């Protein structure tokens, strides 16, 4: 008796813990259930419609099943097999017609919304952004504005943004749950998706396709700004890319020296440097380092000392830097701001 109680108690506490963990899924700006733009709203409507119908069907089936199990159970003294009944035209027609109608109720809006969303591509007013996924980071290029950045995606609120997505290595998927999506990024191919944030704010983006050891850490941020603020950002960004601000302190200058020698083959600042790793023009203004941890000096140092320990499988090599070199680099990176 005691062990059954214990089992039940264990199950109950597990369910309670699960409920607590799952409440995290309702986080604003990271949830498909709290849509923040027109695409996400349409997708949310379809989710609610299909889930309600399926829940209704599930409940009705369970109620009928329970009723039948109780009503026709074997009673004491009852022997032999009950009378066997086969075939009922009326019932068969009923359970063919009902699912057919339910499927139509789900299919018509689904197809209509799919075509409706597709129709709105190649919108001349939309901001164009080229997204390239890498193991395990995101590159954002604004071809019309002449800007390249990484990890933090800036967009104007209340305006359509058209993304052309691809991958530099394996298949990833571009997903901003609160704004809509998702879409695969395939090497050698491009896909398109348009999204819009209704209000300014910070939204969370995720890679939604298993792509390697650090798939779960392949996050990005979306900063939706008022259109005027976005234009100001774009202007500053473009100016900074053309001519990065000079470094102020001696430590930062030493860091810049190390950066030029050891990092620039892969990382660019402004228009200068390689394209294999994130462009760092506005690094000091990014929310996160490596997409996952708060942009603080201690963590930047940790990352530079051993990148594989932070994000296993990423392509940043361990440069075996001395603590002094790491500090100098951290100082230099902390000067990389666009909004001076
Ligand atoms: Cu990239 Cu998962």
Boltz pocket constraint, residues with backbone or C-beta under 6 A from the ligand:
constraints:
  - pocket:
      binder: B
      contacts: [[A, 133], [A, 134], [A, 135], [A, 136], [A, 171], [A, 172], [A, 173], [A, 207], [A, 208], [A, 209], [A, 210], [A, 211], [A, 212], [A, 214], [A, 215], [A, 216], [A, 218]]
      max_distance: 6.0
